[in-house]
Structures are given as C-alpha cells and as structure tokens.
Amino acid sequence: MKAVSLPEEPPIILVVDDDQFIRQLLRRVMEKEGYQVVEATNGEQGLEAYKRLKPHLVMLDALMPVMDGFTCCNHLQMLTDDNSVEDEVLNGRFLHGASRTPVLMITSLDDYESVDRAFAVGATDYITKPIHLAVLRQRVRRLIQQFQLYKHLEQANQELQRLATLDGLTGVANRRRFDQYLDNEWWRMIREESPLSLILCDIDFFKKYNDTYGHQAGDACLRRVADALRFCAKRSIDLVARYGGEEFAVILPNTTTVGASQVAEEIREVVNNLEITHRASSVSKYVTLSLGVACMHPSLDTSPTMLIAAADEALYQAKAYGRNQSFSKSEKCGS
C-alpha cells in the first residue's frame, strides 16, 4: 500500500500596512499565487503577529501610525537575532543572519535617505508605490525561495553538527564532544562555585570478550553498556560519552562525591543485571564494569585535565582492588 504524503503548508506572508486598500490588494495578489496572507494595521500588531506565526515573509509599509515600518523592522531583526544565537553556535557563522525572515519594505518613499534607512534597519528588499505587481510577484517568489533554502541549509548543518558529536557505534557523545562539554561545564562551575564530578568506567576484560565472542558481539556489548549509562545519568545536564575503546565517561555537573558515587554504583548494578555472558572474565560469569569517581571544585588554579587524571587514578584503584567495583577520589568536594 502506497504511503499518503500530506501536502506542504503554503508559505505565510505577513502584510503590515495601515492602508486597507493596499492590504486587500496584496492579499488578493498573494493568495492568487498560493500564499497564506495575514494582515496587521501597524507595527505593534505586526510584531505580535510575527511572534505568533513566524511567517516566511513580511511585507512592511514604512509610514504607519503607532509604530512605523522602520522601527518595526528594527524590532523584527532583534527578535530573529535572539532566535539565531543558538543556531550560530551550532552551525558556525557563515549562515548567521542569512536565514532571518525576509522583510520587503513597500512604501511611497523613494528618496536615497529612506532607502538607506530601510536597509540599515534590516529590510531585505525595497519596492515603491504605486506597486508594479509583476515585479512584486517575482521579488516575493525569490525572497521566499531564498528563505526556504537557507532554512534547509540550517537544518542540514544542525544534523551534521549533531552527528559530528556522537559516537557512531553507541550513539552516546564522542571524545570530541566530551572534551568540549567538560571544558564548558568547568567554566560554568567556576562561575557558580559548584562541584563537578566525573566517572570513568571500563568494561572488565573486554579484549578477552572480543577474542571469545567476536567483534560483532563486542559491538553489541558496547551498545548495551552505553544504554545502561544513559539510563543512569538521568539529568539533562549529565553527559555520557565513549571515552575510547571499551572506556566510557559520565560528566556530572553540580554533583558531589557522594552523589557521583551513587550514580557509579547504580551503573555497575544495572550493567551486572544485564547478565551479558562473559565466560572469559576472571571476576564474574557476566560482563562487569570497574569505575573511577572523581570530584573537584573547579577554580582558576585547576584544570579539567586534573579531574580526568583523578578519575583515571580512581579507575586504576578499582581495577587493582579486584574489578567489578567503583572507587572514589575527591579533592575537598563536599558530601
């Protein structure tokens, strides 16, 4: 049975003009082109409609009561700038500003000063009255096509950026994302004067597991362990990452040694309860984890590498004491 695909919603055009005749003319012409049209009679109404509808294009008169088009256009740019801060971080700077909702200024003003002012406040294009409808149709079509293209590029870049931070096998964060996130949280904990904990965990005798059951079984084991870690690191600010090979890491902001140790023990128990058979292990007939826990109060005199080193040392101690256990190491990190 062939899947039924729903038709795409037509683009929305917001017309902001105090002249009822112009609004009706633009509505008639644009609806004939297949667009949805929403009207506003002044800049303030236009801003409210924009926030509610997020249109694909704004047609804006320059001279209106209450709030003129220049002021309205300036406010529109501030609204889109607020929404694009996160996108800029995700996508890099080359698309910054390109995906703003285009603004087509339509006005009887045609002097150089007015044209310059329109572009200075963020207008994308400018057309004068009386309106040449054929020119208007072409400009609207071009502006909406450009806007939709930039939106598609943004979405593609967001997906690429997301994939670039994930481990391809397990779906948790990769080492690059781990390093980035640890550094960001380190500075955030300095500002908030809060503790930062790190758990490093290693699958016990994983090489023997691979040698015994094969690499496909090893990959499946890694995925199940990663799922267990994600299950235990419940907060949105916690990050689970594949640190390398059979080693995983869990970053726990605003968490003391006691709290991190509890998470580590929960992880160990959940993995034990998976009962993944491991007949080559010296400590259990199932796959087990050794975990090292470290906690620090980040400061300008310390660094993330010190926290990693402490967690790594704790992991070494967990292995030295017999594996399938957690060991904690803290630097005056509270209880």
LOTIMI-648348 format. One record per atom (N, C-alpha, C): x, y negated, z negated; residue in three letters. Coordinates in steps of 0.05 Angstrom, whole numbers, padded with zeros to 5 digits, always signed. Example, Ala and Ser with C-alpha at 12.3 -4.5 7.8 and 13.67 -1.06 7.14 Angstrom:
<lokols>
+00264+00114-00156Ala/+00246+00090-00156Ala/+00264+00066-00156Ala/+00257+00045-00142Ser/+00273+00021-00143Ser/+00258-00001-00157Ser/
</lokols>
This chain:
<lokols>
+00017+00024+00000Met/+00000+00000+00000Met/+00018-00025+00000Met/+00012-00043+00018Lys/+00029-00067+00021Lys/+00023-00087-00001Lys/+00044-00097-00014Ala/+00040-00117-00035Ala/+00030-00143-00024Ala/+00011-00155-00039Val/+00000-00180-00030Val/+00016-00203-00043Val/+00027-00220-00026Ser/+00042-00243-00036Ser/+00025-00268-00038Ser/+00025-00280-00061Leu/+00009-00304-00064Leu/+00021-00328-00049Leu/+00005-00345-00037Pro/+00015-00368-00022Pro/+00028-00388-00042Pro/+00049-00401-00033Glu/+00062-00421-00050Glu/+00044-00446-00052Glu/+00045-00458-00076Glu/+00030-00482-00081Glu/+00042-00504-00064Glu/+00025-00521-00051Pro/+00035-00543-00035Pro/+00049-00563-00053Pro/+00070-00577-00042Pro/+00084-00597-00057Pro/+00065-00619-00068Pro/+00072-00630-00091Ile/+00056-00651-00103Ile/+00069-00678-00098Ile/+00053-00697-00089Ile/+00062-00725-00085Ile/+00047-00743-00104Ile/+00062-00759-00120Leu/+00050-00778-00138Leu/+00051-00805-00124Leu/+00028-00817-00120Val/+00025-00844-00108Val/+00020-00864-00130Val/+00038-00883-00133Val/+00034-00904-00154Val/+00032-00931-00140Val/+00008-00942-00140Asp/+00003-00967-00126Asp/-00023-00979-00138Asp/-00023-01005-00142Asp/-00047-01018-00153Asp/-00068-01024-00132Asp/-00061-01021-00106Asp/-00079-01027-00084Asp/-00094-01001-00077Asp/-00121-01002-00082Gln/-00137-00978-00078Gln/-00137-00970-00048Gln/-00137-00989-00030Phe/-00137-00983-00002Phe/-00112-00968+00006Phe/-00089-00977-00004Ile/-00064-00963+00002Ile/-00064-00935-00010Ile/-00073-00932-00034Arg/-00074-00906-00047Arg/-00091-00886-00030Arg/-00115-00896-00022Gln/-00133-00879-00006Gln/-00121-00872+00021Gln/-00107-00892+00033Leu/-00094-00887+00059Leu/-00073-00865+00056Leu/-00056-00869+00036Leu/-00034-00849+00032Leu/-00045-00822+00025Leu/-00066-00821+00009Arg/-00078-00795+00002Arg/-00088-00781+00027Arg/-00102-00796+00044Arg/-00114-00784+00068Arg/-00092-00773+00087Arg/-00071-00789+00091Val/-00049-00781+00109Val/-00034-00757+00098Val/-00028-00758+00072Met/-00011-00737+00060Met/-00027-00711+00057Met/-00052-00712+00050Glu/-00068-00688+00047Glu/-00071-00675+00075Glu/-00073-00691+00096Lys/-00074-00680+00123Lys/-00049-00665+00130Lys/-00026-00673+00117Glu/-00001-00659+00122Glu/+00002-00635+00104Glu/-00018-00630+00086Gly/-00017-00606+00070Gly/-00006-00610+00042Gly/-00002-00635+00033Tyr/+00008-00640+00006Tyr/-00015-00645-00013Tyr/-00009-00639-00039Gln/-00027-00647-00060Gln/-00020-00676-00068Gln/-00040-00693-00073Val/-00036-00721-00079Val/-00049-00728-00106Val/-00033-00741-00123Val/-00043-00751-00148Val/-00038-00781-00149Val/-00058-00796-00159Glu/-00056-00826-00158Glu/-00052-00837-00186Glu/-00037-00860-00187Ala/-00035-00877-00211Ala/-00036-00906-00202Ala/-00047-00923-00219Thr/-00051-00951-00211Thr/-00029-00970-00220Thr/-00011-00961-00238Asn/+00011-00978-00247Asn/+00034-00960-00257Asn/+00056-00973-00263Gly/+00080-00958-00271Gly/+00076-00941-00296Gly/+00062-00951-00316Glu/+00059-00935-00340Glu/+00043-00910-00335Glu/+00021-00913-00320Gln/+00005-00889-00312Gln/+00022-00870-00295Gln/+00039-00881-00278Gly/+00056-00865-00261Gly/+00076-00848-00278Gly/+00088-00860-00299Leu/+00106-00846-00316Leu/+00092-00823-00330Leu/+00068-00828-00341Glu/+00053-00807-00354Glu/+00046-00785-00335Glu/+00038-00792-00311Ala/+00031-00771-00291Ala/+00056-00755-00283Ala/+00079-00769-00281Tyr/+00104-00755-00274Tyr/+00111-00735-00295Tyr/+00110-00743-00321Lys/+00117-00724-00343Lys/+00099-00700-00344Lys/+00074-00705-00336Arg/+00054-00683-00338Arg/+00057-00664-00314Arg/+00062-00675-00290Leu/+00060-00659-00265Leu/+00087-00651-00253Leu/+00109-00666-00259Lys/+00134-00661-00246Lys/+00131-00658-00215Lys/+00123-00680-00202Pro/+00118-00679-00173Pro/+00143-00675-00157Pro/+00139-00668-00131His/+00161-00665-00113His/+00171-00691-00101His/+00153-00711-00101Leu/+00160-00738-00090Leu/+00142-00759-00104Leu/+00154-00782-00109Val/+00139-00805-00119Val/+00140-00827-00098Val/+00116-00836-00091Met/+00113-00860-00074Met/+00106-00883-00092Met/+00122-00904-00091Leu/+00121-00924-00112Leu/+00120-00952-00100Leu/+00099-00967-00107Asp/+00097-00995-00099Asp/+00116-01012-00117Asp/+00128-01032-00105Ala/+00147-01048-00121Ala/+00133-01068-00139Ala/+00111-01080-00130Leu/+00098-01101-00145Leu/+00071-01092-00155Leu/+00069-01088-00182Met/+00045-01078-00195Met/+00042-01092-00222Met/+00017-01094-00232Pro/+00014-01104-00259Pro/+00022-01083-00280Pro/+00024-01092-00305Val/+00031-01075-00328Val/+00060-01067-00327Val/+00069-01051-00307Met/+00097-01044-00303Met/+00102-01043-00273Met/+00121-01059-00264Asp/+00126-01059-00235Asp/+00142-01034-00226Asp/+00144-01031-00200Gly/+00157-01007-00189Gly/+00186-01005-00195Gly/+00200-01028-00197Phe/+00229-01027-00203Phe/+00234-01016-00231Phe/+00218-01026-00250Thr/+00221-01017-00278Thr/+00213-00988-00280Thr/+00191-00981-00267Cys/+00181-00953-00267Cys/+00203-00934-00256Cys/+00215-00942-00234Cys/+00235-00925-00221Cys/+00259-00921-00239Cys/+00267-00942-00253Asn/+00289-00940-00272Asn/+00282-00920-00295Asn/+00257-00921-00305His/+00249-00902-00325His/+00248-00874-00314His/+00240-00870-00290Leu/+00239-00844-00278Leu/+00267-00831-00277Leu/+00287-00848-00270Gln/+00315-00838-00269Gln/+00324-00829-00297Gln/+00316-00844-00317Met/+00324-00836-00345Met/+00311-00810-00353Met/+00286-00806-00344Leu/+00273-00781-00350Leu/+00287-00757-00337Leu/+00294-00761-00311Thr/+00307-00739-00297Thr/+00335-00735-00307Thr/+00349-00756-00316Asp/+00376-00753-00327Asp/+00375-00736-00352Asp/+00354-00741-00369Asp/+00351-00725-00394Asp/+00348-00696-00387Asp/+00333-00690-00367Asn/+00328-00662-00359Asn/+00352-00649-00346Asn/+00370-00665-00335Ser/+00392-00654-00319Ser/+00418-00650-00334Ser/+00419-00659-00360Val/+00443-00656-00376Val/+00452-00627-00378Val/+00432-00609-00385Glu/+00439-00581-00388Glu/+00446-00569-00361Glu/+00431-00577-00339Asp/+00438-00567-00313Asp/+00466-00575-00304Asp/+00474-00599-00312Glu/+00501-00607-00305Glu/+00522-00589-00318Glu/+00517-00582-00343Val/+00536-00565-00357Val/+00536-00537-00344Val/+00513-00527-00336Leu/+00511-00501-00324Leu/+00522-00500-00296Leu/+00517-00520-00280Asn/+00522-00519-00252Asn/+00547-00534-00243Asn/+00560-00548-00261Gly/+00581-00565-00252Gly/+00570-00592-00243Gly/+00587-00610-00235Arg/+00578-00637-00230Arg/+00571-00643-00201Arg/+00576-00624-00182Phe/+00572-00632-00154Phe/+00543-00635-00147Phe/+00524-00624-00163Leu/+00495-00627-00157Leu/+00483-00648-00175Leu/+00498-00660-00193His/+00487-00679-00212His/+00474-00702-00197His/+00448-00706-00203Gly/+00434-00729-00190Gly/+00421-00721-00164Gly/+00431-00700-00150Ala/+00421-00694-00124Ala/+00393-00682-00125Ala/+00386-00669-00147Ser/+00360-00656-00149Ser/+00340-00672-00164Ser/+00345-00698-00169Arg/+00325-00715-00180Arg/+00301-00717-00162Arg/+00278-00720-00174Thr/+00254-00724-00158Thr/+00257-00749-00140Thr/+00255-00746-00114Pro/+00259-00769-00096Pro/+00238-00790-00100Pro/+00246-00815-00098Val/+00227-00837-00101Val/+00228-00853-00075Val/+00205-00855-00062Leu/+00202-00871-00037Leu/+00188-00897-00045Leu/+00202-00919-00044Met/+00191-00945-00050Met/+00176-00956-00026Met/+00151-00963-00030Ile/+00134-00973-00008Ile/+00124-01001-00017Ile/+00133-01022-00002Thr/+00127-01049-00011Thr/+00127-01069+00013Thr/+00116-01091+00008Ser/+00116-01113+00028Ser/+00142-01129+00026Ser/+00158-01125+00005Leu/+00183-01139+00002Leu/+00204-01127+00021Leu/+00216-01144+00038Asp/+00236-01134+00056Asp/+00262-01150+00056Asp/+00265-01168+00036Asp/+00290-01183+00035Asp/+00313-01166+00024Asp/+00337-01174+00030Tyr/+00361-01158+00022Tyr/+00362-01153-00008Tyr/+00355-01174-00023Glu/+00357-01172-00052Glu/+00338-01150-00063Glu/+00314-01149-00052Ser/+00294-01129-00062Ser/+00303-01101-00054Ser/+00313-01099-00029Val/+00323-01072-00020Val/+00345-01063-00038Val/+00365-01080-00043Asp/+00388-01073-00060Asp/+00378-01066-00088Asp/+00359-01081-00098Arg/+00349-01075-00125Arg/+00335-01048-00126Arg/+00320-01042-00105Ala/+00306-01016-00104Ala/+00326-00992-00106Ala/+00347-00994-00090Phe/+00367-00972-00091Phe/+00383-00972-00117Phe/+00387-00996-00128Ala/+00402-00998-00153Ala/+00387-00984-00176Ala/+00360-00985-00176Val/+00345-00972-00198Val/+00339-00943-00192Val/+00348-00933-00169Gly/+00346-00904-00164Gly/+00328-00895-00142Gly/+00317-00914-00127Ala/+00300-00906-00104Ala/+00316-00889-00084Ala/+00304-00869-00073Thr/+00317-00852-00053Thr/+00315-00863-00025Thr/+00293-00876-00020Asp/+00288-00887+00007Asp/+00269-00911+00003Asp/+00265-00926+00025Tyr/+00251-00951+00023Tyr/+00236-00955+00049Tyr/+00210-00962+00047Ile/+00194-00967+00072Ile/+00176-00991+00067Ile/+00173-01008+00087Thr/+00158-01033+00083Thr/+00130-01031+00094Thr/+00113-01048+00083Lys/+00086-01051+00093Lys/+00086-01073+00115Lys/+00068-01072+00135Pro/+00049-01050+00140Pro/+00063-01024+00146Pro/+00052-01002+00137Ile/+00065-00976+00138Ile/+00062-00964+00166Ile/+00085-00956+00177His/+00085-00941+00202His/+00081-00912+00195His/+00057-00901+00200Leu/+00050-00874+00190Leu/+00068-00852+00201Leu/+00076-00854+00226Ala/+00093-00833+00238Ala/+00120-00833+00224Ala/+00131-00856+00218Val/+00156-00858+00204Val/+00153-00847+00175Val/+00130-00855+00163Leu/+00125-00845+00135Leu/+00124-00815+00134Leu/+00110-00802+00153Arg/+00108-00773+00153Arg/+00136-00760+00155Arg/+00153-00770+00172Gln/+00179-00759+00176Gln/+00196-00762+00151Gln/+00195-00785+00139Arg/+00212-00790+00115Arg/+00202-00773+00091Arg/+00176-00771+00088Val/+00165-00754+00067Val/+00174-00725+00071Val/+00171-00715+00095Arg/+00179-00687+00101Arg/+00209-00683+00095Arg/+00225-00702+00103Arg/+00254-00699+00099Arg/+00261-00700+00069Arg/+00249-00718+00054Leu/+00255-00721+00026Leu/+00246-00696+00010Leu/+00223-00685+00016Ile/+00213-00662+00002Ile/+00230-00637+00009Ile/+00238-00635+00034Gln/+00255-00612+00042Gln/+00282-00613+00028Gln/+00293-00637+00026Gln/+00319-00640+00012Gln/+00316-00634-00017Gln/+00294-00643-00030Phe/+00289-00638-00058Phe/+00287-00608-00063Phe/+00272-00594-00046Gln/+00268-00565-00049Gln/+00294-00550-00045Gln/+00310-00559-00026Leu/+00336-00546-00021Leu/+00354-00549-00045Leu/+00355-00573-00056Tyr/+00373-00577-00080Tyr/+00363-00560-00104Tyr/+00336-00558-00106Lys/+00326-00541-00128Lys/+00334-00512-00125Lys/+00333-00502-00100His/+00341-00475-00095His/+00371-00471-00100His/+00387-00491-00093Leu/+00416-00490-00099Leu/+00421-00490-00129Leu/+00406-00506-00144Glu/+00409-00507-00173Glu/+00403-00480-00185Glu/+00381-00467-00176Gln/+00373-00441-00187Gln/+00394-00420-00180Gln/+00405-00421-00155Ala/+00425-00402-00148Ala/+00450-00406-00164Ala/+00458-00431-00169Asn/+00481-00436-00185Asn/+00478-00428-00214Asn/+00454-00432-00225Gln/+00448-00423-00252Gln/+00451-00393-00255Gln/+00441-00379-00235Glu/+00443-00349-00235Glu/+00472-00340-00233Glu/+00487-00353-00215Leu/+00515-00347-00212Leu/+00531-00352-00238Leu/+00524-00375-00250Gln/+00537-00382-00275Gln/+00531-00362-00297Gln/+00506-00353-00298Arg/+00497-00333-00318Arg/+00512-00307-00313Arg/+00513-00298-00288Leu/+00527-00273-00282Leu/+00557-00275-00288Leu/+00568-00298-00284Ala/+00597-00302-00289Ala/+00604-00299-00319Ala/+00584-00301-00336Thr/+00590-00299-00365Thr/+00582-00272-00377Thr/+00572-00254-00360Leu/+00563-00228-00370Leu/+00582-00206-00362Leu/+00585-00186-00380Asp/+00599-00161-00373Asp/+00582-00144-00355Asp/+00593-00137-00332Gly/+00577-00123-00311Gly/+00567-00096-00320Gly/+00581-00082-00338Leu/+00573-00056-00346Leu/+00551-00056-00368Leu/+00556-00072-00388Thr/+00539-00070-00412Thr/+00517-00092-00413Thr/+00521-00114-00398Gly/+00501-00135-00398Gly/+00505-00155-00421Gly/+00524-00150-00439Val/+00529-00170-00461Val/+00549-00190-00450Val/+00556-00210-00466Ala/+00574-00231-00457Ala/+00602-00219-00451Ala/+00616-00231-00432Asn/+00643-00221-00426Asn/+00664-00236-00442Asn/+00689-00230-00438Arg/+00710-00242-00453Arg/+00712-00272-00448Arg/+00707-00280-00424Arg/+00708-00309-00418Arg/+00687-00324-00434Arg/+00662-00313-00435Arg/+00641-00326-00450Arg/+00647-00325-00480Arg/+00659-00303-00489Phe/+00666-00301-00517Phe/+00685-00324-00525Phe/+00706-00327-00509Asp/+00726-00348-00515Asp/+00713-00376-00515Asp/+00696-00381-00496Gln/+00683-00407-00494Gln/+00664-00411-00517Gln/+00648-00391-00524Tyr/+00629-00394-00545Tyr/+00642-00397-00573Tyr/+00663-00381-00577Leu/+00677-00383-00603Leu/+00689-00411-00607Leu/+00700-00422-00585Asp/+00712-00449-00587Asp/+00690-00470-00592Asp/+00667-00467-00579Asn/+00645-00486-00583Asn/+00635-00485-00611Asn/+00631-00461-00621Glu/+00620-00457-00648Glu/+00640-00465-00669Glu/+00665-00462-00663Trp/+00686-00471-00682Trp/+00684-00501-00688Trp/+00681-00516-00666Trp/+00679-00545-00669Trp/+00652-00553-00682Trp/+00631-00538-00676Arg/+00605-00544-00688Arg/+00606-00538-00718Arg/+00620-00517-00726Met/+00622-00510-00755Met/+00639-00531-00769Met/+00659-00542-00756Ile/+00675-00563-00768Ile/+00657-00587-00774Ile/+00640-00595-00754Arg/+00623-00618-00759Arg/+00603-00612-00781Arg/+00593-00588-00782Glu/+00572-00581-00802Glu/+00583-00571-00829Glu/+00610-00568-00829Glu/+00624-00558-00853Glu/+00611-00531-00862Glu/+00608-00513-00843Ser/+00595-00487-00848Ser/+00614-00464-00841Ser/+00609-00440-00852Pro/+00626-00418-00846Pro/+00621-00405-00819Pro/+00641-00393-00808Leu/+00639-00378-00782Leu/+00650-00350-00786Leu/+00634-00330-00780Ser/+00644-00302-00783Ser/+00647-00289-00756Ser/+00664-00269-00756Leu/+00670-00254-00732Leu/+00672-00224-00739Leu/+00659-00207-00724Ile/+00661-00178-00726Ile/+00675-00168-00701Ile/+00696-00153-00704Leu/+00709-00138-00683Leu/+00703-00108-00688Leu/+00694-00094-00668Cys/+00688-00066-00672Cys/+00698-00049-00649Cys/+00707-00025-00656Asp/+00720-00007-00637Asp/+00706+00020-00638Asp/+00700+00032-00615Ile/+00689+00059-00615Ile/+00711+00078-00622Ile/+00707+00094-00643Asp/+00728+00113-00652Asp/+00733+00135-00631Asp/+00759+00138-00625Phe/+00768+00160-00607Phe/+00754+00159-00580Phe/+00751+00135-00569Phe/+00736+00133-00544Phe/+00751+00145-00521Phe/+00778+00144-00521Lys/+00793+00156-00500Lys/+00788+00186-00499Lys/+00787+00199-00522Lys/+00781+00227-00523Lys/+00752+00232-00513Lys/+00734+00213-00519Tyr/+00706+00216-00509Tyr/+00706+00216-00479Tyr/+00721+00198-00467Asn/+00722+00196-00437Asn/+00735+00222-00426Asn/+00756+00231-00439Asp/+00770+00255-00429Asp/+00753+00279-00431Asp/+00735+00280-00451Thr/+00718+00303-00456Thr/+00694+00303-00438Thr/+00681+00280-00436Tyr/+00655+00279-00423Tyr/+00655+00265-00395Tyr/+00677+00252-00389Gly/+00679+00238-00363Gly/+00672+00209-00365Gly/+00680+00194-00345His/+00677+00165-00346His/+00648+00156-00343His/+00631+00170-00329Gln/+00603+00163-00327Gln/+00590+00164-00354Gln/+00595+00186-00369Ala/+00585+00188-00396Ala/+00596+00166-00414Ala/+00622+00160-00409Gly/+00634+00138-00425Gly/+00621+00112-00420Gly/+00614+00106-00395Asp/+00600+00081-00388Asp/+00572+00080-00402Asp/+00558+00103-00401Ala/+00532+00104-00414Ala/+00534+00100-00444Ala/+00555+00111-00456Cys/+00560+00107-00485Cys/+00565+00077-00491Cys/+00581+00064-00475Leu/+00586+00035-00479Leu/+00561+00019-00478Leu/+00543+00026-00459Arg/+00518+00011-00456Arg/+00500+00015-00481Arg/+00499+00039-00491Arg/+00482+00045-00514Arg/+00493+00031-00539Arg/+00519+00030-00542Val/+00531+00016-00565Val/+00526-00014-00562Val/+00529-00025-00538Ala/+00524-00053-00534Ala/+00495-00060-00541Ala/+00476-00042-00534Asp/+00448-00047-00541Asp/+00444-00047-00571Asp/+00458-00029-00585Ala/+00456-00028-00614Ala/+00466-00054-00627Ala/+00488-00065-00616Leu/+00498-00090-00627Leu/+00479-00113-00622Leu/+00467-00113-00599Arg/+00447-00134-00593Arg/+00423-00132-00612Arg/+00415-00108-00618Phe/+00393-00103-00636Phe/+00398-00114-00664Phe/+00424-00112-00672Cys/+00431-00120-00700Cys/+00437-00150-00702Cys/+00447-00162-00680Ala/+00454-00191-00680Ala/+00428-00205-00671Ala/+00411-00210-00690Lys/+00383-00218-00683Lys/+00379-00248-00677Lys/+00396-00265-00688Arg/+00391-00294-00684Arg/+00399-00304-00657Arg/+00386-00325-00648Ser/+00393-00335-00621Ser/+00421-00347-00621Ser/+00432-00355-00644Ile/+00459-00366-00644Ile/+00481-00345-00646Ile/+00473-00320-00651Asp/+00493-00298-00652Asp/+00500-00290-00624Asp/+00525-00283-00620Leu/+00534-00275-00593Leu/+00548-00248-00595Leu/+00539-00229-00579Val/+00552-00203-00576Val/+00567-00203-00550Val/+00592-00195-00551Ala/+00609-00195-00527Ala/+00626-00169-00525Ala/+00631-00162-00501Arg/+00651-00140-00497Arg/+00679-00153-00497Arg/+00694-00145-00517Tyr/+00720-00158-00521Tyr/+00741-00146-00503Tyr/+00738-00121-00496Gly/+00757-00108-00479Gly/+00756-00078-00483Gly/+00754-00063-00460Gly/+00753-00033-00462Gly/+00729-00024-00479Gly/+00736-00010-00501Glu/+00715+00001-00519Glu/+00711-00017-00543Glu/+00722-00042-00542Glu/+00721-00060-00564Glu/+00700-00082-00560Glu/+00683-00087-00580Phe/+00663-00107-00579Phe/+00667-00128-00600Phe/+00655-00151-00597Ala/+00657-00173-00617Ala/+00629-00185-00621Ala/+00625-00194-00646Val/+00600-00208-00653Val/+00607-00234-00667Val/+00599-00256-00655Ile/+00603-00283-00668Ile/+00579-00290-00684Ile/+00583-00297-00709Leu/+00561-00303-00727Leu/+00564-00330-00740Leu/+00554-00351-00728Pro/+00556-00378-00739Pro/+00539-00380-00765Pro/+00547-00399-00782Asn/+00533-00404-00807Asn/+00529-00379-00823Asn/+00549-00362-00824Thr/+00547-00336-00837Thr/+00571-00331-00855Thr/+00566-00324-00881Thr/+00588-00319-00900Thr/+00598-00290-00896Thr/+00619-00284-00912Thr/+00630-00257-00911Thr/+00609-00236-00918Thr/+00593-00241-00938Val/+00572-00222-00947Val/+00552-00217-00925Val/+00543-00239-00913Gly/+00523-00236-00891Gly/+00535-00221-00867Gly/+00560-00227-00860Ala/+00572-00214-00837Ala/+00577-00184-00843Ala/+00584-00178-00868Ser/+00589-00150-00876Ser/+00563-00134-00875Ser/+00541-00147-00882Gln/+00515-00133-00880Gln/+00508-00127-00851Gln/+00514-00146-00833Val/+00509-00142-00804Val/+00527-00119-00794Val/+00552-00119-00803Ala/+00571-00098-00794Ala/+00562-00071-00803Ala/+00552-00069-00827Glu/+00543-00043-00837Glu/+00518-00034-00823Glu/+00500-00053-00816Glu/+00477-00046-00801Glu/+00484-00036-00774Glu/+00503-00049-00761Ile/+00513-00040-00734Ile/+00523-00011-00736Ile/+00540-00006-00756Arg/+00552+00020-00760Arg/+00531+00042-00763Arg/+00511+00035-00780Glu/+00490+00055-00785Glu/+00472+00060-00760Glu/+00466+00038-00746Val/+00449+00041-00722Val/+00464+00058-00701Val/+00490+00053-00697Val/+00505+00069-00678Val/+00506+00099-00687Val/+00510+00103-00713Asn/+00510+00131-00723Asn/+00483+00145-00718Asn/+00462+00130-00721Asn/+00435+00141-00717Asn/+00428+00147-00688Asn/+00444+00135-00670Leu/+00440+00142-00641Leu/+00447+00171-00636Leu/+00465+00183-00653Glu/+00473+00211-00651Glu/+00483+00218-00623Glu/+00501+00202-00613Ile/+00514+00208-00587Ile/+00536+00228-00593Ile/+00533+00252-00583Thr/+00551+00274-00589Thr/+00579+00268-00580Thr/+00598+00273-00599His/+00627+00268-00594His/+00643+00290-00608His/+00645+00313-00595Arg/+00658+00336-00608Arg/+00688+00332-00610Arg/+00699+00312-00595Ala/+00728+00308-00597Ala/+00736+00289-00619Ala/+00716+00278-00634Ser/+00722+00259-00655Ser/+00732+00273-00680Ser/+00750+00261-00694Ser/+00761+00272-00719Ser/+00746+00264-00744Ser/+00726+00246-00741Val/+00712+00236-00764Val/+00682+00243-00765Val/+00671+00251-00742Ser/+00643+00257-00741Ser/+00637+00273-00715Ser/+00615+00287-00715Lys/+00607+00300-00690Lys/+00592+00282-00671Lys/+00588+00257-00681Tyr/+00576+00236-00664Tyr/+00594+00212-00660Tyr/+00587+00195-00641Val/+00602+00171-00636Val/+00599+00152-00660Val/+00621+00141-00670Thr/+00622+00123-00692Thr/+00637+00097-00686Thr/+00634+00078-00703Leu/+00649+00052-00700Leu/+00666+00046-00724Leu/+00689+00034-00719Ser/+00704+00020-00740Ser/+00701-00009-00736Ser/+00697-00024-00758Leu/+00690-00053-00755Leu/+00707-00070-00774Leu/+00718-00091-00764Gly/+00733-00111-00779Gly/+00717-00137-00781Gly/+00714-00147-00806Val/+00698-00171-00810Val/+00716-00193-00821Val/+00714-00217-00810Ala/+00729-00240-00820Ala/+00711-00264-00820Ala/+00717-00282-00839Cys/+00701-00306-00842Cys/+00720-00329-00850Cys/+00715-00352-00838Met/+00731-00376-00844Met/+00713-00401-00845Met/+00722-00421-00859His/+00710-00448-00856His/+00728-00463-00837His/+00719-00466-00812Pro/+00736-00480-00792Pro/+00744-00508-00801Pro/+00768-00515-00795Ser/+00778-00542-00801Ser/+00798-00550-00779Ser/+00806-00575-00781Leu/+00825-00586-00761Leu/+00852-00573-00764Leu/+00857-00561-00787Asp/+00883-00548-00792Asp/+00884-00519-00785Asp/+00861-00508-00776Thr/+00859-00480-00769Thr/+00850-00478-00740Thr/+00849-00453-00729Ser/+00841-00449-00701Ser/+00826-00423-00698Ser/+00811-00420-00677Pro/+00796-00395-00672Pro/+00814-00370-00671Pro/+00839-00374-00661Thr/+00857-00351-00660Thr/+00863-00340-00687Thr/+00862-00356-00708Met/+00867-00347-00735Met/+00844-00329-00744Met/+00819-00336-00736Leu/+00796-00320-00743Leu/+00797-00293-00728Leu/+00805-00293-00703Ile/+00808-00269-00688Ile/+00829-00251-00700Ile/+00852-00263-00708Ala/+00873-00247-00720Ala/+00864-00235-00746Ala/+00849-00249-00762Ala/+00839-00238-00787Ala/+00820-00215-00783Ala/+00802-00218-00763Ala/+00783-00197-00757Ala/+00798-00172-00745Ala/+00818-00177-00730Asp/+00834-00155-00718Asp/+00849-00140-00740Asp/+00859-00155-00760Glu/+00873-00142-00783Glu/+00853-00126-00799Glu/+00829-00137-00803Ala/+00808-00122-00817Ala/+00801-00097-00803Ala/+00799-00098-00776Leu/+00793-00075-00760Leu/+00815-00053-00763Leu/+00840-00062-00763Tyr/+00862-00044-00767Tyr/+00860-00030-00794Tyr/+00852-00045-00815Gln/+00848-00033-00841Gln/+00826-00012-00841Gln/+00803-00018-00828Ala/+00781+00000-00826Ala/+00790+00027-00813Ala/+00807+00025-00793Lys/+00817+00049-00780Lys/+00836+00064-00798Lys/+00853+00049-00812Ala/+00873+00061-00830Ala/+00860+00076-00853Ala/+00837+00066-00862Tyr/+00823+00078-00885Tyr/+00805+00102-00876Tyr/+00807+00109-00850Gly/+00792+00133-00842Gly/+00772+00130-00820Gly/+00768+00106-00810Arg/+00748+00100-00789Arg/+00720+00104-00798Arg/+00701+00099-00780Asn/+00672+00100-00786Asn/+00665+00084-00811Asn/+00676+00060-00812Gln/+00671+00042-00835Gln/+00677+00014-00827Gln/+00668-00005-00844Ser/+00675-00033-00839Ser/+00693-00043-00862Ser/+00710-00062-00855Phe/+00728-00074-00875Phe/+00727-00104-00871Phe/+00724-00119-00893Ser/+00722-00148-00890Ser/+00746-00163-00901Ser/+00751-00185-00887Lys/+00774-00202-00896Lys/+00764-00231-00893Lys/+00765-00246-00915Ser/+00755-00273-00915Ser/+00776-00292-00926Ser/+00774-00317-00917Glu/+00791-00339-00926Glu/+00774-00359-00942Glu/+00769-00353-00967Lys/+00752-00371-00984Lys/+00726-00378-00969Lys/+00712-00357-00961Cys/+00689-00362-00944Cys/+00662-00360-00958Cys/+00662-00360-00984Gly/+00636-00360-00999Gly/+00624-00333-01001Gly/+00601-00332-01012Ser/+00588-00306-01017Ser/+00560-00306-01004Ser/
</lokols>
